[in-house]
């Protein structure tokens, strides 16, 4: 029965929390090596020790223990911030003495388990004080990384709940970790019946090689004209230097029906050899009447601030957009298009 429960737990986690596959692969390897139940290893990775860590932070707030809280931060943050000052200011930000919390939220979808990194996030929910005030404390820490100066607590974000504008106080800084992936030099042949990945790679190759004809040919016939050529060349001028790497592809939202598939894609952390960072999103038809196609309708390229900023959304951070350029059609028109229009 225990093995059945373990298998069900693994299956549910794998289906529910996309983007965590490498965690589970790692957990299975550890379980096989150590002879442990897989479910127990997953719980250690995704829950148990993180709850203890959050409770340690909670205890420091209860005791207003500046030194204990400072010791949890990684060297990178400790060397670049006056944590004694920030922590004492955080204690003053909280109205009253901390007495309880309701729950510890484990954000499974935000894990990144690679060969040399394990980044974790958790949240102390509904932290209450003896004056009746309520707060949320978000915790960002790194427990495994090749550079030991980055191992430890990075940032605490304290939000005052149920007050106008939701006052926020931050200790430390949010440090974004991503593993660069080289942009290939060659195009790939469209073979997959749902070629979202192939189309995305080909767009990156065209942008890297500044291939006007190649990028032009990926657009739907409805958008192929002299204006499109001018927009493509303007996009090449928009890019400072030569594109080298990216970090992640978000398959975004898409619709299907009647043998058709269309939708949007986003590519994050595209870095050039001059150090500029870009984000790319596009909308395309990937399959029409059962046949794979590269029917790009628009490509939007954003130059972004490479320093990630904290936000309350589900991803936990975002890049500030500095400027953007559009190639091709109308964004709203493309995003509102129904499958029936591809019949």
LUMMAR-798710 format. One record per residue (C-alpha): chain; y, x negated, z negated. Coordinates in nm, 4 decimals, decimal comma, padded with zeros to 6 digits. Example, Ala and Ser with C-alpha at 12.3 -4.5 7.8 and 13.67 -1.06 7.14 Angstrom:
<atoms>
<atom 'A'; <-00,4500; -01,2300; -00,7800>>
<atom 'A'; <-00,1060; -01,3670; -00,7140>>
</atoms>
This chain:
<atoms>
<atom 'A'; <00,0000; 00,0000; 00,0000>>
<atom 'A'; <00,2356; -00,2852; -00,0887>>
<atom 'A'; <00,1799; -00,4449; 00,2529>>
<atom 'A'; <00,2515; -00,1108; 00,4223>>
<atom 'A'; <00,5790; -00,0725; 00,2305>>
<atom 'A'; <00,6739; -00,4297; 00,3217>>
<atom 'A'; <00,6075; -00,3641; 00,6888>>
<atom 'A'; <00,8064; -00,0409; 00,6837>>
<atom 'A'; <01,0976; -00,2130; 00,5091>>
<atom 'A'; <01,1008; -00,4901; 00,7675>>
<atom 'A'; <01,0901; -00,2431; 01,0555>>
<atom 'A'; <01,3736; -00,0305; 00,9125>>
<atom 'A'; <01,5956; -00,3299; 00,8469>>
<atom 'A'; <01,5307; -00,4737; 01,1922>>
<atom 'A'; <01,6177; -00,1468; 01,3665>>
<atom 'A'; <01,9169; -00,0595; 01,1499>>
<atom 'A'; <02,0972; -00,3882; 01,1213>>
<atom 'A'; <02,1278; -00,5333; 01,4698>>
<atom 'A'; <02,2431; -00,8907; 01,4900>>
<atom 'A'; <02,0281; -00,9950; 01,1919>>
<atom 'A'; <01,7108; -01,0838; 01,3814>>
<atom 'A'; <01,7401; -01,4523; 01,3021>>
<atom 'A'; <01,7526; -01,3749; 00,9306>>
<atom 'A'; <01,4298; -01,1824; 00,9513>>
<atom 'A'; <01,2623; -01,4487; 01,1657>>
<atom 'A'; <01,3620; -01,7053; 00,9042>>
<atom 'A'; <01,2362; -01,4829; 00,6247>>
<atom 'A'; <00,9000; -01,4398; 00,7921>>
<atom 'A'; <00,8642; -01,8150; 00,8373>>
<atom 'A'; <00,9475; -01,8738; 00,4717>>
<atom 'A'; <00,7060; -01,6039; 00,3616>>
<atom 'A'; <00,4250; -01,7520; 00,5661>>
<atom 'A'; <00,4883; -02,1028; 00,4349>>
<atom 'A'; <00,5150; -02,0052; 00,0702>>
<atom 'A'; <00,2511; -01,7374; 00,0675>>
<atom 'A'; <00,5026; -01,4788; -00,0540>>
<atom 'A'; <00,5358; -01,1178; 00,0458>>
<atom 'A'; <00,7836; -01,0918; 00,3350>>
<atom 'A'; <00,9695; -00,8057; 00,1671>>
<atom 'A'; <01,0289; -01,0155; -00,1454>>
<atom 'A'; <01,1733; -01,3024; 00,0594>>
<atom 'A'; <01,4020; -01,0635; 00,2493>>
<atom 'A'; <01,5215; -00,9170; -00,0792>>
<atom 'A'; <01,6052; -01,2647; -00,2082>>
<atom 'A'; <01,7970; -01,3449; 00,1114>>
<atom 'A'; <01,9774; -01,0138; 00,1422>>
<atom 'A'; <02,0163; -00,8763; -00,2073>>
<atom 'A'; <01,8959; -01,0136; -00,5355>>
<atom 'A'; <02,0814; -01,3455; -00,5681>>
<atom 'A'; <02,3951; -01,1969; -00,4121>>
<atom 'A'; <02,4086; -00,9321; -00,6819>>
<atom 'A'; <02,3858; -01,1997; -00,9481>>
<atom 'A'; <02,6630; -01,3938; -00,7720>>
<atom 'A'; <02,8865; -01,0856; -00,7621>>
<atom 'A'; <02,8155; -01,0182; -01,1292>>
<atom 'A'; <02,9218; -01,3764; -01,2113>>
<atom 'A'; <03,2540; -01,3119; -01,0376>>
<atom 'A'; <03,2903; -00,9798; -01,2190>>
<atom 'A'; <03,2307; -01,1519; -01,5554>>
<atom 'A'; <03,5061; -01,4044; -01,4747>>
<atom 'A'; <03,7495; -01,1180; -01,4130>>
<atom 'A'; <03,6465; -00,9496; -01,7380>>
<atom 'A'; <03,7052; -01,2720; -01,9341>>
<atom 'A'; <04,0074; -01,3729; -01,7214>>
<atom 'A'; <03,8326; -01,7087; -01,6910>>
<atom 'A'; <04,0390; -01,9036; -01,4370>>
<atom 'A'; <03,8330; -02,2233; -01,4529>>
<atom 'A'; <03,4952; -02,0544; -01,4012>>
<atom 'A'; <03,6253; -01,8640; -01,1005>>
<atom 'A'; <03,7876; -02,1736; -00,9479>>
<atom 'A'; <03,4609; -02,3693; -00,9721>>
<atom 'A'; <03,2893; -02,1190; -00,7428>>
<atom 'A'; <03,5203; -02,1952; -00,4479>>
<atom 'A'; <03,4185; -02,4451; -00,1805>>
<atom 'A'; <03,5912; -02,7834; -00,1609>>
<atom 'A'; <03,7693; -02,6900; 00,1632>>
<atom 'A'; <03,9518; -02,4064; -00,0118>>
<atom 'A'; <04,0020; -02,5922; -00,3400>>
<atom 'A'; <04,1653; -02,8831; -00,1593>>
<atom 'A'; <04,4071; -02,6629; 00,0361>>
<atom 'A'; <04,5077; -02,3974; -00,2169>>
<atom 'A'; <04,6520; -02,3879; -00,5672>>
<atom 'A'; <04,3637; -02,1782; -00,6978>>
<atom 'A'; <04,4763; -02,1927; -01,0600>>
<atom 'A'; <04,8009; -02,0240; -00,9581>>
<atom 'A'; <04,6354; -01,7739; -00,7210>>
<atom 'A'; <04,3671; -01,6724; -00,9694>>
<atom 'A'; <04,6174; -01,6197; -01,2516>>
<atom 'A'; <04,8340; -01,4144; -01,0150>>
<atom 'A'; <04,5265; -01,2061; -00,9283>>
<atom 'A'; <04,4666; -01,1358; -01,2973>>
<atom 'A'; <04,8277; -01,0159; -01,3200>>
<atom 'A'; <04,7852; -00,8076; -01,0027>>
<atom 'A'; <04,5122; -00,6097; -01,1773>>
<atom 'A'; <04,6685; -00,3585; -01,4139>>
<atom 'A'; <04,4786; -00,3708; -01,7410>>
<atom 'A'; <04,1553; -00,5339; -01,8517>>
<atom 'A'; <03,8519; -00,5101; -01,6244>>
<atom 'A'; <03,5763; -00,3140; -01,7975>>
<atom 'A'; <03,3237; -00,1928; -01,5369>>
<atom 'A'; <03,2175; -00,1606; -01,1748>>
<atom 'A'; <03,0190; 00,1129; -01,0022>>
<atom 'A'; <02,8077; -00,0753; -00,7500>>
<atom 'A'; <02,7584; -00,3941; -00,5484>>
<atom 'A'; <02,7516; -00,3352; -00,1740>>
<atom 'A'; <02,5446; -00,5746; 00,0332>>
<atom 'A'; <02,6841; -00,5958; 00,3897>>
<atom 'A'; <02,3655; -00,6715; 00,5840>>
<atom 'A'; <02,5273; -00,6461; 00,9258>>
<atom 'A'; <02,7642; -00,9337; 00,8504>>
<atom 'A'; <02,4993; -01,2003; 00,7884>>
<atom 'A'; <02,4659; -01,4974; 01,0205>>
<atom 'A'; <02,1474; -01,6998; 00,9791>>
<atom 'A'; <02,1257; -02,0071; 01,2012>>
<atom 'A'; <01,9690; -02,3486; 01,1718>>
<atom 'A'; <02,2590; -02,4726; 00,9622>>
<atom 'A'; <02,4449; -02,1749; 00,8194>>
<atom 'A'; <02,4025; -01,8664; 00,6057>>
<atom 'A'; <02,7216; -01,6694; 00,5489>>
<atom 'A'; <02,7237; -01,3832; 00,3032>>
<atom 'A'; <02,9478; -01,0947; 00,2129>>
<atom 'A'; <02,9303; -00,8513; -00,0760>>
<atom 'A'; <03,1625; -00,6028; -00,2412>>
<atom 'A'; <03,2218; -00,5061; -00,6028>>
<atom 'A'; <03,2905; -00,1346; -00,5645>>
<atom 'A'; <03,5111; 00,0760; -00,7917>>
<atom 'A'; <03,6070; -00,1930; -01,0410>>
<atom 'A'; <03,7793; -00,0112; -01,3285>>
<atom 'A'; <04,0234; -00,1214; -01,5965>>
<atom 'A'; <04,1032; 00,0132; -01,9423>>
<atom 'A'; <04,4291; 00,1551; -01,8019>>
<atom 'A'; <04,2449; 00,3778; -01,5557>>
<atom 'A'; <04,3193; 00,1716; -01,2441>>
<atom 'A'; <04,0479; 00,1172; -00,9836>>
<atom 'A'; <03,9918; -00,1741; -00,7443>>
<atom 'A'; <03,7566; -00,3113; -00,4811>>
<atom 'A'; <03,6740; -00,6839; -00,4721>>
<atom 'A'; <03,5363; -00,8243; -00,1463>>
<atom 'A'; <03,3464; -01,1526; -00,1716>>
<atom 'A'; <03,3071; -01,4033; 00,1140>>
<atom 'A'; <03,0918; -01,7081; 00,0538>>
<atom 'A'; <02,8765; -01,9561; 00,2413>>
<atom 'A'; <02,5520; -02,0773; 00,0850>>
<atom 'A'; <02,4199; -02,3013; 00,3623>>
<atom 'A'; <02,6132; -02,5147; 00,6077>>
<atom 'A'; <02,5868; -02,8654; 00,7499>>
<atom 'A'; <02,9276; -02,9568; 00,6024>>
<atom 'A'; <02,8928; -02,9275; 00,2234>>
<atom 'A'; <03,2700; -02,8953; 00,1790>>
<atom 'A'; <03,2391; -02,5427; 00,3191>>
<atom 'A'; <02,9571; -02,4342; 00,0871>>
<atom 'A'; <03,0794; -02,1984; -00,1830>>
<atom 'A'; <03,3245; -01,9151; -00,2236>>
<atom 'A'; <03,5883; -01,8853; 00,0503>>
<atom 'A'; <03,7874; -01,5770; -00,0326>>
<atom 'A'; <03,8210; -01,2855; -00,2719>>
<atom 'A'; <04,0130; -00,9818; -00,1467>>
<atom 'A'; <04,1227; -00,7385; -00,4185>>
<atom 'A'; <04,2305; -00,3917; -00,3065>>
<atom 'A'; <04,4039; -00,1473; -00,5419>>
<atom 'A'; <04,2330; 00,1847; -00,4728>>
<atom 'A'; <04,3933; 00,5267; -00,4578>>
<atom 'A'; <04,7506; 00,3999; -00,4452>>
<atom 'A'; <04,9993; 00,4349; -00,1623>>
<atom 'A'; <04,9488; 00,1729; 00,1118>>
<atom 'A'; <04,6511; 00,0215; -00,0743>>
<atom 'A'; <04,7996; -00,2952; -00,2259>>
<atom 'A'; <04,5926; -00,6069; -00,1531>>
<atom 'A'; <04,5799; -00,9519; -00,3148>>
<atom 'A'; <04,3857; -01,2431; -00,1669>>
<atom 'A'; <04,2515; -01,5594; -00,3303>>
<atom 'A'; <04,1501; -01,8442; -00,0987>>
<atom 'A'; <04,1180; -01,7951; 00,2759>>
<atom 'A'; <03,8831; -01,6327; 00,5207>>
<atom 'A'; <03,7008; -01,9063; 00,7141>>
<atom 'A'; <03,5446; -01,7953; 01,0402>>
<atom 'A'; <03,2211; -01,9631; 01,1407>>
<atom 'A'; <03,0794; -01,9375; 01,4882>>
<atom 'A'; <02,8391; -02,1416; 01,6942>>
<atom 'A'; <02,9861; -02,2321; 02,0385>>
<atom 'A'; <02,7702; -02,1545; 02,3414>>
<atom 'A'; <02,8387; -02,3489; 02,6611>>
<atom 'A'; <02,9542; -02,1384; 02,9557>>
<atom 'A'; <02,7109; -02,2142; 03,2415>>
<atom 'A'; <02,8281; -02,3643; 03,5696>>
<atom 'A'; <02,6042; -02,1556; 03,7959>>
<atom 'A'; <02,5805; -01,7838; 03,8630>>
<atom 'A'; <02,2621; -01,5979; 03,7769>>
<atom 'A'; <02,0818; -01,3636; 04,0142>>
<atom 'A'; <02,0910; -01,0008; 03,9062>>
<atom 'A'; <01,7284; -00,9095; 03,8409>>
<atom 'A'; <01,7361; -00,7034; 03,5200>>
<atom 'A'; <01,7584; -00,3280; 03,5771>>
<atom 'A'; <02,0274; -00,3140; 03,3083>>
<atom 'A'; <02,2124; -00,6391; 03,3889>>
<atom 'A'; <02,4890; -00,6295; 03,1281>>
<atom 'A'; <02,4164; -00,9838; 03,0128>>
<atom 'A'; <02,3926; -01,1232; 03,3655>>
<atom 'A'; <02,7165; -00,9595; 03,4759>>
<atom 'A'; <02,8938; -01,0927; 03,1662>>
<atom 'A'; <02,7662; -01,4454; 03,2331>>
<atom 'A'; <02,8752; -01,4321; 03,5956>>
<atom 'A'; <03,2276; -01,3266; 03,4970>>
<atom 'A'; <03,2468; -01,6216; 03,2559>>
<atom 'A'; <03,1200; -01,8596; 03,5263>>
<atom 'A'; <03,3815; -01,7325; 03,7739>>
<atom 'A'; <03,6609; -01,7740; 03,5192>>
<atom 'A'; <03,5403; -02,1223; 03,4246>>
<atom 'A'; <03,5146; -02,2361; 03,7881>>
<atom 'A'; <03,8320; -02,0485; 03,8925>>
<atom 'A'; <03,6289; -01,8908; 04,1708>>
<atom 'A'; <03,8542; -01,6254; 04,3253>>
<atom 'A'; <03,6004; -01,5077; 04,5848>>
<atom 'A'; <03,3175; -01,4982; 04,3321>>
<atom 'A'; <03,5097; -01,2849; 04,0840>>
<atom 'A'; <03,6499; -01,0625; 04,3599>>
<atom 'A'; <03,2964; -00,9867; 04,4797>>
<atom 'A'; <03,1935; -00,8560; 04,1381>>
<atom 'A'; <03,4448; -00,5717; 04,1484>>
<atom 'A'; <03,3682; -00,2231; 04,2696>>
<atom 'A'; <03,4682; -00,1549; 04,6296>>
<atom 'A'; <03,7332; 00,0875; 04,5034>>
<atom 'A'; <03,9320; -00,2025; 04,3556>>
<atom 'A'; <03,8884; -00,4714; 04,6203>>
<atom 'A'; <04,2277; -00,5245; 04,7861>>
<atom 'A'; <04,5060; -00,7841; 04,8110>>
<atom 'A'; <04,6452; -00,6803; 04,4733>>
<atom 'A'; <04,3132; -00,7688; 04,3107>>
<atom 'A'; <04,3218; -01,1198; 04,4607>>
<atom 'A'; <04,6726; -01,1702; 04,3230>>
<atom 'A'; <04,5647; -01,0443; 03,9801>>
<atom 'A'; <04,2653; -01,2809; 03,9741>>
<atom 'A'; <04,4828; -01,5810; 04,0610>>
<atom 'A'; <04,7359; -01,4735; 03,7980>>
<atom 'A'; <04,4529; -01,4668; 03,5435>>
<atom 'A'; <04,3566; -01,8239; 03,6361>>
<atom 'A'; <04,7190; -01,9255; 03,5750>>
<atom 'A'; <04,7069; -01,7371; 03,2445>>
<atom 'A'; <04,4203; -01,9570; 03,1232>>
<atom 'A'; <04,5455; -02,2852; 02,9762>>
<atom 'A'; <04,2980; -02,5581; 03,0658>>
<atom 'A'; <03,9320; -02,5111; 03,1509>>
<atom 'A'; <03,7075; -02,2675; 02,9669>>
<atom 'A'; <03,4193; -02,4376; 02,7905>>
<atom 'A'; <03,2430; -02,2180; 02,5354>>
<atom 'A'; <03,2115; -01,8718; 02,3830>>
<atom 'A'; <03,0421; -01,7486; 02,0661>>
<atom 'A'; <02,9214; -01,3920; 02,0988>>
<atom 'A'; <02,8829; -01,0998; 02,3393>>
<atom 'A'; <02,9284; -00,7464; 02,2073>>
<atom 'A'; <02,7562; -00,4907; 02,4271>>
<atom 'A'; <03,0073; -00,2330; 02,3078>>
<atom 'A'; <02,9801; 00,1292; 02,4151>>
<atom 'A'; <02,8107; 00,2512; 02,7299>>
<atom 'A'; <02,6836; 00,5716; 02,8846>>
<atom 'A'; <02,3791; 00,6412; 03,0926>>
<atom 'A'; <02,2341; 00,9294; 03,2891>>
<atom 'A'; <02,0928; 01,0148; 03,6298>>
<atom 'A'; <01,9817; 00,6572; 03,6933>>
<atom 'A'; <02,3309; 00,5236; 03,6144>>
<atom 'A'; <02,4572; 00,2871; 03,3465>>
<atom 'A'; <02,8213; 00,1984; 03,2816>>
<atom 'A'; <03,0153; 00,0708; 02,9848>>
<atom 'A'; <03,2325; -00,1914; 02,8223>>
<atom 'A'; <03,1534; -00,5445; 02,7058>>
<atom 'A'; <03,3467; -00,7919; 02,4895>>
<atom 'A'; <03,3132; -01,1709; 02,4712>>
<atom 'A'; <03,4519; -01,3459; 02,1630>>
<atom 'A'; <03,5823; -01,6945; 02,0841>>
<atom 'A'; <03,6176; -01,8250; 02,4406>>
<atom 'A'; <03,7639; -02,1740; 02,3942>>
<atom 'A'; <03,9302; -02,3979; 02,6537>>
<atom 'A'; <03,9506; -02,7777; 02,6620>>
<atom 'A'; <04,3129; -02,7516; 02,5450>>
<atom 'A'; <04,2096; -02,5716; 02,2263>>
<atom 'A'; <04,3298; -02,2262; 02,3305>>
<atom 'A'; <04,1100; -01,9311; 02,2346>>
<atom 'A'; <04,0566; -01,6148; 02,4386>>
<atom 'A'; <03,8799; -01,2827; 02,4072>>
<atom 'A'; <03,7550; -01,0940; 02,7117>>
<atom 'A'; <03,6617; -00,7317; 02,7567>>
<atom 'A'; <03,5654; -00,5512; 03,0739>>
<atom 'A'; <03,4312; -00,2200; 03,2006>>
<atom 'A'; <03,1707; -00,1972; 03,4737>>
<atom 'A'; <02,8918; -00,0005; 03,6319>>
<atom 'A'; <02,5691; -00,1941; 03,5720>>
<atom 'A'; <02,3275; 00,0443; 03,7385>>
<atom 'A'; <02,3886; 00,3060; 04,0079>>
<atom 'A'; <02,1159; 00,5509; 04,1137>>
<atom 'A'; <01,8518; 00,3208; 03,9688>>
<atom 'A'; <01,9763; 00,0028; 04,1378>>
<atom 'A'; <02,1365; -00,2885; 03,9469>>
<atom 'A'; <02,4995; -00,3485; 04,0471>>
<atom 'A'; <02,8022; -00,5557; 03,9476>>
<atom 'A'; <03,0608; -00,2787; 03,9736>>
<atom 'A'; <03,3410; -00,4215; 03,7623>>
<atom 'A'; <03,6401; -00,1887; 03,7272>>
<atom 'A'; <03,8679; -00,4002; 03,5101>>
<atom 'A'; <03,8736; -00,7250; 03,3160>>
<atom 'A'; <04,1192; -00,7747; 03,0328>>
<atom 'A'; <04,1753; -01,1256; 02,9029>>
<atom 'A'; <04,3534; -01,1863; 02,5715>>
<atom 'A'; <04,4891; -01,5124; 02,4359>>
<atom 'A'; <04,4309; -01,4933; 02,0614>>
<atom 'A'; <04,5280; -01,6807; 01,7495>>
<atom 'A'; <04,2202; -01,8920; 01,6629>>
<atom 'A'; <04,2798; -01,8305; 01,2914>>
<atom 'A'; <04,0856; -01,5225; 01,1843>>
<atom 'A'; <04,2612; -01,2714; 00,9604>>
<atom 'A'; <04,1057; -01,0374; 00,7054>>
<atom 'A'; <04,0949; -00,6690; 00,7901>>
<atom 'A'; <03,9346; -00,3678; 00,6268>>
<atom 'A'; <03,7266; -00,2811; 00,9317>>
<atom 'A'; <03,3490; -00,3184; 00,9443>>
<atom 'A'; <03,3623; -00,6684; 01,0951>>
<atom 'A'; <03,5760; -00,8037; 00,8120>>
<atom 'A'; <03,8177; -01,0048; 01,0272>>
<atom 'A'; <04,0028; -01,0063; 01,3551>>
<atom 'A'; <04,2041; -01,2357; 01,5799>>
<atom 'A'; <04,5674; -01,1625; 01,6430>>
<atom 'A'; <04,6331; -01,0976; 02,0133>>
<atom 'A'; <04,9199; -01,3142; 02,1371>>
<atom 'A'; <04,9323; -01,1998; 02,5012>>
<atom 'A'; <04,7072; -01,0255; 02,7528>>
<atom 'A'; <04,6514; -00,9941; 03,1263>>
<atom 'A'; <04,4683; -00,7253; 03,3221>>
<atom 'A'; <04,2605; -00,7640; 03,6388>>
<atom 'A'; <04,1639; -00,4513; 03,8267>>
<atom 'A'; <04,1795; -00,0815; 03,7408>>
<atom 'A'; <04,3258; 00,1407; 03,4743>>
<atom 'A'; <04,1767; 00,0942; 03,1258>>
<atom 'A'; <04,1891; 00,4555; 03,0084>>
<atom 'A'; <04,0630; 00,5918; 03,3383>>
<atom 'A'; <03,7649; 00,3563; 03,3334>>
<atom 'A'; <03,6765; 00,4237; 02,9713>>
<atom 'A'; <03,6919; 00,8016; 03,0200>>
<atom 'A'; <03,4754; 00,8012; 03,3302>>
<atom 'A'; <03,1694; 01,0252; 03,3141>>
<atom 'A'; <02,8248; 00,9368; 03,4462>>
<atom 'A'; <02,8514; 01,2171; 03,6999>>
<atom 'A'; <03,1227; 01,0257; 03,8840>>
<atom 'A'; <02,8601; 00,7645; 03,9792>>
<atom 'A'; <02,6359; 01,0195; 04,1547>>
</atoms>
